[in-house]
Amino acid sequence: MKTAKTNTNIKRIIFIYICFCVCFLLIAGRVVQVNTAMAGKLTAYRERQSLRRIDLHARRGAILDTNGEILAMDVPCQSIYAMPGEIGNKKRIAGMLSQVLSGVDKKTLLDDLSKDVPFIWVKRHADDADASAVKSLDLKGIGFLDATRRVYPQDSLAANIIGFQGLDTGIEGLEATYEKHLRGQDGVVYLKKDAIGRNVPNSESKRVNFKNGNDLVLTIDRAIQYTAEKELADSVAEHNAEGGAVIVMDPHTGRILAMASNPTFNPSNYKDFPKSSYRNNALSYVYEPGSIMKSVIAAAAMESGQFKEHSPTVFCPGVLRIDGFNITESHNDAYGTIDLAKCMEKSSNICFAKIGMTIGPEIIKEYLKKFGFGIRYDIGLNGSEPGLLPAEQNWVRKSTIATVSYGHGISVTPLQMAVAYSTLVNGGWLMRPLLVQRVVAPDRSVVKENKPVRVRRVISKETSDVLRRMMASVVADGTGKKAQIPGYAVGGKTGTAKVAVGGSYRAERRYIASFAGFAPADDPKFVVVTVLLNPKPYYYAGLTAAPLFQRVMMQTLLYKKIPPSSTTALSWAGENRTDVTP
């Protein structure tokens, strides 16, 4: 009996020994695993427990006008966060926060606080009032992080150019297209914290410095931009228009001094405006230009050698029938036999239809492309449209040649028209349009600079000189009289085009009124293009777009201290009069 009991005890000892060995091996294996395979993970976990990460936010680059006036900039602010695990009565806290924070919904916040997560945002980029209100509540589990928020000191000024920024990135306008230059690079610093979460003094263990974003300096002049936007808004209201655009350009450099679009919005609270108001009509609105295209056709006619200012003459009856369609004058006039200069002054559709058919489709197509129609201009903004030229197979029809010659059957943008008119009056050079003058690094070094570029010569200086004189006559004695400015020689051309609806011009009475002009006519300093979308009840450009041009141009000339034209220049332009009122 004793032997049996002894054997049992031995077996138990062996079993316990084996179990001990197995446990020892398991523990040893676990130690090896922890010190090898899991070492990195556990070390990272330990660092997360003992280190506090503090983000160092980079300043987003500013956007400035040509004189250094700030249009968009970053200012310091705080973002408010919550740690749901440290909050007891979540419903009460959600209610308190929603009462003092603008734009924070109680139910949404309560849902977020109820999630099994260590961290949530309560409100990012809060203003000073919101941050102070929350701090005064002294709530457990609610914290603050230093941040920056985007502000637009000029409110809605140049909004359709600048665009706006969302929480982290640019969404529209230059804020979006120049995101990589503006955004900068955030930094980070790690500090040690003690057992109860306090920062340990002088315990910085790692730092990556932030790099602020680059600034954009535009060609836009804030004062001229303000004038263009104000006068455009007034004209839209006065003429019950659906919107419009104004461009002010330096014809010799291609610099855009103002680019106004209506309707517009305020980038500080862009969500309160319809998305349609974000559109920049100056470069994205495509329309049939009407009679302002006649200056381009006149240039092509003179460059072809087939026409001069006063010869040959063209017979203009009241009606011209081509391909089964009647072409008429806007006031049903019959001008008889007149020369090219008088065709411009009277803005005769029939004359230009005949001139276009005389010089032929190949010359017209050549000069339309030379003047930049049918191409998309890259000025650093999304939404630029190329317009629309007639399909190649349509040029065999006389009706296509005729209608294009007086500005129908072709679609353009206000920007294209501004570039074309700058070419017409600056001596014949097509200049690349410029909006962003330079990109400047935080240390004030220039990262990128856009200088004026002559793309190509389109017409001769002699043709340009004649066209300026002809267009000065349009303002002095023709359809553009309401564009006259006391003391200054002014040139330009009106354009009133009916809008095709559903492929037909007869379905609905909708019009585009536009004016393209320059001053002083003898030495152009500025080109201004004005466009009004469906003005009512008066739709003629001479009554709507020309007065808008006059107000914008006059204020620009005075602001830039351009001296009045000489008596010789006024006489040359046919404007030697004193009875003109602004």
BELQUIGI-V442141 format. One record per pair of residues at least 4 apart in sequence whose C-alpha atoms are under 8 Angstrom apart, sorted by the first residue. I is the first residue (numbers start at 1). J is the second residue. If there is no record, write none. Layout:
# BELQUIGI-V442141
((I,J) (I,J))
This chain:
# BELQUIGI-V442141
((1,5) (2,6) (3,7) (4,8) (5,9) (6,10) (7,11) (8,12) (9,13) (10,14) (11,15) (12,16) (13,17) (14,18) (15,19) (16,20) (17,21) (18,22) (19,23) (20,24) (21,25) (22,26) (23,27) (24,28) (25,29) (26,30) (27,31) (28,32) (29,33) (30,34) (31,35) (32,36) (33,37) (33,38) (33,39) (34,38) (34,39) (34,42) (35,39) (38,42) (39,43) (40,44) (41,45) (42,46) (43,47) (44,48) (45,49) (46,50) (47,51) (48,52) (50,192) (50,193) (50,194) (50,195) (51,190) (51,191) (51,192) (51,193) (52,190) (52,191) (52,192) (52,193) (52,199) (53,188) (53,189) (53,190) (53,191) (54,188) (54,189) (54,190) (54,191) (55,186) (55,187) (55,188) (55,189) (56,186) (56,187) (56,188) (56,189) (56,209) (56,210) (57,146) (57,147) (57,148) (57,185) (57,186) (57,187) (57,210) (58,183) (58,184) (58,185) (58,186) (58,187) (58,210) (58,211) (58,212) (58,213) (59,74) (59,148) (59,183) (59,184) (59,211) (59,212) (59,213) (60,73) (60,74) (60,182) (60,183) (60,184) (60,212) (60,213) (60,214) (61,73) (61,74) (61,181) (61,182) (61,183) (61,184) (61,212) (61,213) (61,214) (61,215) (61,216) (62,70) (62,71) (62,72) (62,73) (62,74) (62,182) (62,214) (62,215) (62,216) (63,70) (63,71) (63,72) (63,73) (63,162) (63,215) (63,216) (63,217) (63,218) (64,68) (64,69) (64,70) (64,71) (64,72) (64,215) (64,216) (64,217) (64,218) (65,69) (65,70) (65,71) (65,217) (65,218) (65,219) (65,220) (65,221) (65,222) (66,217) (66,218) (66,219) (66,220) (66,221) (66,222) (66,437) (67,221) (68,217) (69,222) (70,153) (70,154) (71,152) (71,153) (71,154) (71,157) (71,158) (71,162) (72,150) (72,151) (72,152) (72,153) (72,162) (73,150) (73,151) (73,152) (73,153) (74,148) (74,149) (74,150) (74,151) (75,148) (75,149) (75,150) (75,151) (76,146) (76,147) (76,148) (76,149) (77,125) (77,126) (77,127) (77,128) (77,146) (77,147) (77,148) (77,149) (78,124) (78,125) (78,126) (78,127) (78,128) (78,131) (78,144) (78,145) (78,146) (78,147) (78,148) (79,121) (79,122) (79,123) (79,124) (79,125) (79,126) (79,131) (79,144) (79,145) (79,146) (79,147) (80,121) (80,122) (80,123) (80,124) (80,125) (80,126) (80,131) (80,142) (80,143) (80,144) (80,145) (81,119) (81,120) (81,121) (81,122) (81,123) (81,124) (81,142) (81,143) (81,144) (81,145) (82,113) (82,119) (82,120) (82,121) (82,122) (82,141) (82,142) (82,143) (83,87) (83,113) (83,117) (83,118) (83,119) (83,120) (83,141) (83,142) (84,90) (84,113) (84,114) (84,115) (84,116) (84,117) (84,118) (84,119) (84,120) (84,141) (85,116) (85,117) (85,118) (85,141) (86,140) (86,141) (87,93) (87,140) (87,141) (89,93) (90,94) (90,110) (90,113) (90,114) (91,95) (91,110) (92,96) (93,97) (93,139) (94,98) (94,106) (94,107) (94,109) (94,110) (94,113) (95,99) (95,106) (96,100) (97,101) (97,104) (97,106) (97,134) (98,102) (98,103) (98,104) (98,105) (98,106) (98,109) (100,130) (100,133) (100,134) (101,130) (101,133) (101,134) (102,130) (104,108) (104,109) (104,122) (104,123) (105,109) (106,110) (107,111) (108,112) (109,113) (109,122) (110,114) (111,115) (112,120) (113,120) (124,167) (125,147) (125,148) (125,149) (125,167) (126,130) (126,131) (127,131) (128,132) (129,133) (130,134) (131,135) (132,136) (133,137) (134,138) (134,139) (135,139) (150,165) (151,268) (152,156) (152,267) (152,268) (155,159) (155,266) (155,267) (155,268) (156,264) (156,265) (156,266) (156,267) (157,225) (157,226) (157,229) (157,266) (158,162) (158,225) (158,259) (158,260) (159,163) (159,164) (159,264) (159,265) (159,266) (159,267) (159,278) (160,173) (160,260) (160,261) (160,264) (160,265) (160,278) (160,279) (160,280) (161,173) (161,174) (161,259) (161,280) (161,381) (162,172) (162,173) (162,174) (162,175) (163,170) (163,171) (163,172) (163,173) (163,174) (163,175) (163,176) (163,267) (163,278) (164,170) (164,171) (164,172) (164,173) (164,175) (164,176) (164,267) (164,268) (164,270) (165,169) (165,170) (165,171) (165,172) (165,175) (165,176) (166,170) (166,171) (169,175) (169,176) (169,179) (169,183) (170,174) (170,175) (170,176) (170,177) (170,179) (171,175) (171,176) (172,176) (172,177) (172,278) (173,177) (173,381) (173,382) (174,178) (174,179) (174,380) (174,381) (175,179) (175,182) (177,380) (177,381) (177,382) (178,182) (178,380) (179,183) (180,184) (181,213) (181,214) (181,215) (181,439) (182,213) (182,214) (182,215) (182,216) (183,212) (183,213) (183,214) (184,210) (184,211) (184,212) (184,213) (184,214) (185,210) (185,211) (185,212) (185,213) (186,209) (186,210) (186,211) (186,212) (187,207) (187,208) (187,209) (187,210) (187,211) (188,207) (188,208) (188,209) (188,210) (189,204) (189,205) (189,206) (189,207) (189,208) (189,209) (190,204) (190,205) (190,206) (190,207) (191,199) (191,200) (191,203) (191,204) (191,205) (191,206) (192,199) (192,200) (192,203) (192,204) (192,205) (193,197) (193,198) (193,199) (193,200) (194,198) (194,199) (194,200) (199,203) (212,442) (213,441) (213,442) (214,439) (214,440) (214,441) (214,442) (215,439) (215,440) (215,441) (215,442) (216,436) (216,437) (216,438) (216,439) (216,440) (217,436) (217,437) (217,438) (217,439) (217,440) (218,435) (218,436) (218,437) (218,438) (219,255) (219,256) (219,257) (219,434) (219,435) (219,436) (219,437) (220,224) (220,225) (220,255) (220,256) (220,257) (220,258) (220,259) (220,435) (221,225) (221,257) (221,258) (222,226) (222,258) (223,227) (224,228) (224,257) (224,258) (224,556) (225,229) (225,257) (225,258) (225,259) (225,260) (226,230) (227,231) (227,552) (227,555) (227,556) (228,232) (228,246) (228,247) (228,258) (228,259) (228,260) (228,552) (229,233) (229,246) (229,260) (229,261) (229,262) (230,234) (231,235) (231,548) (231,551) (231,552) (232,236) (232,244) (232,245) (232,246) (232,260) (232,261) (232,262) (232,548) (233,237) (233,262) (234,238) (235,239) (235,241) (235,544) (235,548) (236,240) (236,241) (236,242) (236,243) (236,244) (236,262) (236,532) (236,535) (237,241) (239,535) (239,536) (239,537) (239,538) (239,544) (240,535) (240,536) (240,537) (241,532) (241,533) (241,534) (241,535) (241,536) (242,532) (242,533) (242,534) (242,535) (243,261) (243,262) (243,263) (243,532) (243,533) (243,534) (244,261) (244,262) (244,263) (244,281) (244,282) (244,530) (244,531) (244,532) (244,533) (245,259) (245,260) (245,261) (245,262) (245,281) (245,282) (245,414) (245,529) (245,530) (245,531) (245,532) (246,258) (246,259) (246,260) (246,261) (246,282) (246,414) (246,528) (246,529) (246,530) (246,531) (247,256) (247,257) (247,258) (247,259) (247,260) (247,282) (247,414) (247,415) (247,418) (247,527) (247,528) (247,529) (247,530) (248,256) (248,257) (248,258) (248,259) (248,418) (248,526) (248,527) (248,528) (248,529) (249,254) (249,255) (249,256) (249,257) (249,258) (249,418) (249,422) (249,526) (249,527) (249,528) (250,254) (250,255) (250,256) (250,257) (250,422) (250,525) (250,526) (250,527) (251,255) (251,419) (251,421) (251,422) (251,423) (251,425) (251,426) (251,431) (251,524) (251,525) (251,526) (251,527) (252,422) (252,426) (252,431) (252,525) (253,431) (253,432) (253,433) (253,452) (253,453) (254,419) (254,422) (254,431) (254,432) (254,433) (254,434) (254,452) (254,453) (255,433) (255,434) (255,435) (255,452) (256,433) (256,434) (256,435) (259,282) (260,280) (260,282) (261,279) (261,280) (261,281) (261,282) (262,277) (262,281) (263,277) (264,277) (264,278) (264,279) (265,270) (265,273) (265,277) (265,278) (266,270) (266,273) (269,273) (273,277) (274,278) (275,279) (279,284) (279,383) (280,284) (280,285) (280,383) (281,285) (281,414) (282,413) (282,414) (282,415) (283,383) (283,384) (283,385) (283,413) (283,414) (283,415) (283,416) (284,383) (284,384) (284,385) (284,413) (285,385) (285,413) (285,414) (286,385) (286,387) (286,411) (286,412) (286,413) (286,414) (287,387) (287,411) (287,412) (287,413) (287,499) (287,512) (288,407) (288,408) (288,409) (288,410) (288,411) (288,412) (288,497) (288,498) (288,499) (288,512) (289,293) (289,407) (289,408) (289,410) (289,411) (289,412) (289,495) (289,496) (289,497) (289,512) (289,514) (290,294) (290,406) (290,407) (290,408) (290,495) (290,496) (290,497) (291,295) (291,347) (291,349) (291,406) (291,407) (291,493) (291,494) (291,495) (291,496) (291,497) (292,296) (292,407) (292,493) (292,494) (292,495) (292,514) (292,515) (292,516) (293,297) (293,405) (293,406) (293,407) (293,495) (294,298) (294,344) (294,347) (294,352) (294,405) (294,406) (294,407) (295,299) (295,344) (295,467) (295,471) (295,493) (296,300) (296,367) (296,368) (296,371) (296,420) (296,424) (297,301) (297,352) (297,356) (297,364) (297,405) (298,302) (298,340) (298,467) (299,303) (299,424) (299,459) (299,463) (299,464) (299,467) (300,304) (300,363) (300,364) (300,367) (301,305) (301,306) (301,307) (301,308) (301,355) (301,356) (301,359) (302,306) (302,307) (302,308) (302,309) (302,463) (303,459) (303,460) (303,463) (304,359) (304,363) (306,359) (307,311) (307,312) (307,340) (308,312) (308,340) (309,339) (309,340) (309,341) (309,466) (310,339) (310,340) (310,341) (311,339) (311,340) (312,339) (312,340) (313,337) (313,338) (313,339) (313,340) (314,336) (314,337) (314,338) (314,339) (314,340) (314,351) (314,354) (314,355) (315,335) (315,336) (315,337) (315,338) (315,351) (316,334) (316,335) (316,336) (316,337) (316,338) (316,348) (316,350) (316,351) (317,333) (317,334) (317,335) (317,336) (317,350) (318,328) (318,329) (318,332) (318,333) (318,334) (318,335) (318,350) (319,326) (319,327) (319,328) (319,329) (319,332) (319,334) (319,350) (320,326) (320,327) (320,328) (320,350) (321,325) (321,326) (321,327) (322,326) (322,327) (322,398) (322,399) (323,397) (323,398) (323,399) (325,399) (327,349) (327,350) (328,332) (328,349) (328,350) (329,333) (329,334) (329,348) (329,349) (329,350) (330,349) (338,342) (338,343) (339,343) (340,344) (341,345) (341,470) (342,346) (343,347) (343,348) (343,351) (343,352) (344,348) (344,470) (344,471) (344,474) (345,470) (345,471) (345,473) (345,474) (345,477) (345,478) (345,479) (346,474) (346,478) (346,479) (347,478) (347,479) (348,352) (349,353) (349,406) (350,354) (351,355) (352,356) (352,402) (352,405) (352,406) (353,357) (353,401) (353,402) (353,403) (353,405) (353,406) (354,358) (354,402) (355,359) (355,405) (356,360) (356,361) (356,364) (356,401) (356,402) (356,405) (357,361) (357,398) (357,401) (357,402) (359,363) (359,364) (360,364) (360,401) (361,365) (361,395) (361,401) (362,366) (363,367) (364,368) (365,369) (366,370) (367,371) (367,458) (368,372) (368,373) (368,374) (369,373) (369,374) (370,458) (371,419) (371,420) (371,423) (371,430) (371,458) (372,416) (372,419) (372,420) (373,386) (373,387) (373,388) (373,389) (373,412) (373,416) (374,386) (374,387) (374,388) (374,389) (374,412) (375,385) (375,386) (375,387) (376,384) (376,385) (376,386) (376,387) (377,384) (377,385) (377,386) (377,416) (377,433) (378,384) (379,433) (379,434) (379,435) (379,436) (380,435) (380,436) (385,413) (386,412) (386,413) (387,410) (387,411) (387,412) (387,413) (388,410) (388,411) (388,412) (389,409) (389,410) (389,411) (390,394) (390,395) (390,400) (390,409) (390,410) (391,395) (394,400) (395,400) (395,401) (396,400) (397,401) (398,402) (399,403) (400,404) (400,409) (401,405) (402,406) (403,407) (403,408) (403,409) (404,408) (404,409) (404,410) (407,497) (408,497) (412,416) (412,417) (413,417) (414,418) (414,529) (414,530) (414,531) (415,419) (416,420) (417,421) (417,516) (417,529) (418,422) (418,516) (418,527) (418,528) (418,529) (419,423) (419,430) (419,431) (419,432) (419,433) (420,424) (420,430) (421,425) (421,516) (421,517) (421,527) (422,426) (422,430) (422,431) (422,527) (423,427) (423,428) (423,429) (423,430) (423,431) (423,458) (424,428) (424,429) (424,459) (424,464) (424,467) (424,468) (425,464) (425,465) (425,467) (425,468) (425,518) (425,524) (426,464) (426,524) (427,459) (427,460) (427,461) (427,462) (427,464) (427,465) (428,457) (428,458) (428,459) (428,460) (428,461) (428,463) (428,464) (429,454) (429,455) (429,456) (429,457) (429,458) (429,459) (430,454) (430,455) (430,456) (430,457) (430,458) (431,452) (431,453) (431,454) (431,455) (431,456) (432,452) (432,453) (432,454) (432,455) (434,450) (434,452) (436,450) (437,449) (437,450) (437,451) (438,446) (438,447) (438,448) (438,449) (438,450) (439,446) (439,447) (439,448) (439,449) (440,444) (440,445) (440,446) (440,447) (440,448) (441,445) (441,446) (441,447) (459,463) (459,464) (460,464) (461,465) (462,466) (463,467) (464,468) (465,469) (466,470) (467,471) (468,472) (468,491) (468,521) (468,522) (469,473) (469,491) (469,521) (469,522) (469,572) (469,573) (470,474) (470,491) (471,475) (471,491) (471,492) (471,493) (472,476) (472,489) (472,490) (472,491) (472,492) (472,521) (472,573) (472,574) (473,477) (473,478) (473,491) (473,573) (473,574) (474,478) (474,479) (474,480) (474,481) (474,491) (474,492) (474,493) (475,479) (475,480) (475,481) (475,482) (475,483) (475,484) (475,490) (475,491) (475,492) (475,493) (476,480) (476,481) (476,484) (476,490) (476,573) (476,574) (476,575) (477,481) (477,574) (479,493) (479,494) (479,542) (480,484) (480,492) (480,493) (480,494) (480,542) (480,546) (481,542) (481,546) (482,542) (482,543) (482,546) (482,547) (482,550) (483,490) (483,542) (483,546) (483,547) (483,549) (483,550) (484,488) (484,489) (484,490) (484,550) (484,580) (484,582) (485,489) (485,490) (485,550) (485,554) (485,580) (485,581) (485,582) (486,578) (486,580) (486,581) (486,582) (487,564) (487,565) (487,570) (487,578) (488,519) (488,520) (488,521) (488,564) (488,565) (488,570) (489,519) (489,520) (489,521) (489,522) (489,565) (489,569) (489,570) (489,573) (489,575) (490,517) (490,518) (490,519) (490,520) (490,521) (490,573) (491,517) (491,518) (491,519) (491,520) (491,521) (491,573) (492,515) (492,516) (492,517) (492,518) (493,515) (493,516) (493,517) (494,513) (494,514) (494,515) (494,516) (494,541) (494,542) (494,545) (494,546) (495,512) (495,513) (495,514) (495,515) (495,540) (495,541) (496,511) (496,512) (496,513) (496,514) (496,539) (496,540) (496,541) (497,511) (497,512) (497,513) (498,505) (498,509) (498,510) (498,511) (498,512) (499,505) (499,509) (499,510) (499,511) (499,512) (500,504) (500,505) (500,506) (500,507) (500,510) (501,505) (501,506) (501,507) (501,508) (502,507) (505,509) (510,534) (511,533) (511,534) (511,535) (511,539) (512,531) (512,532) (512,533) (512,534) (512,535) (512,539) (513,531) (513,532) (513,533) (513,534) (513,535) (513,539) (513,540) (513,541) (513,544) (513,545) (514,529) (514,530) (514,531) (514,532) (514,541) (514,545) (514,546) (515,529) (515,530) (515,531) (515,541) (515,542) (515,545) (515,546) (515,549) (516,527) (516,528) (516,529) (516,530) (516,549) (517,527) (517,528) (517,529) (517,549) (518,524) (518,525) (518,526) (518,527) (518,528) (518,553) (519,523) (519,524) (519,525) (519,526) (519,527) (519,553) (520,524) (520,525) (520,526) (520,564) (520,565) (521,569) (521,573) (522,569) (522,573) (526,553) (528,549) (528,552) (528,553) (529,549) (530,545) (530,546) (530,548) (530,549) (531,545) (532,544) (532,545) (534,539) (535,539) (535,544) (538,543) (538,544) (539,543) (539,544) (540,544) (540,545) (541,545) (541,546) (542,546) (542,547) (543,547) (544,548) (545,549) (546,550) (547,551) (548,552) (549,553) (550,554) (550,582) (551,555) (551,582) (552,556) (553,557) (554,558) (555,559) (556,560) (557,561) (557,562) (558,562) (565,569) (565,570) (566,570) (567,571) (567,576) (568,572) (569,573) (570,574) (570,575) (570,576) (571,575) (571,576))
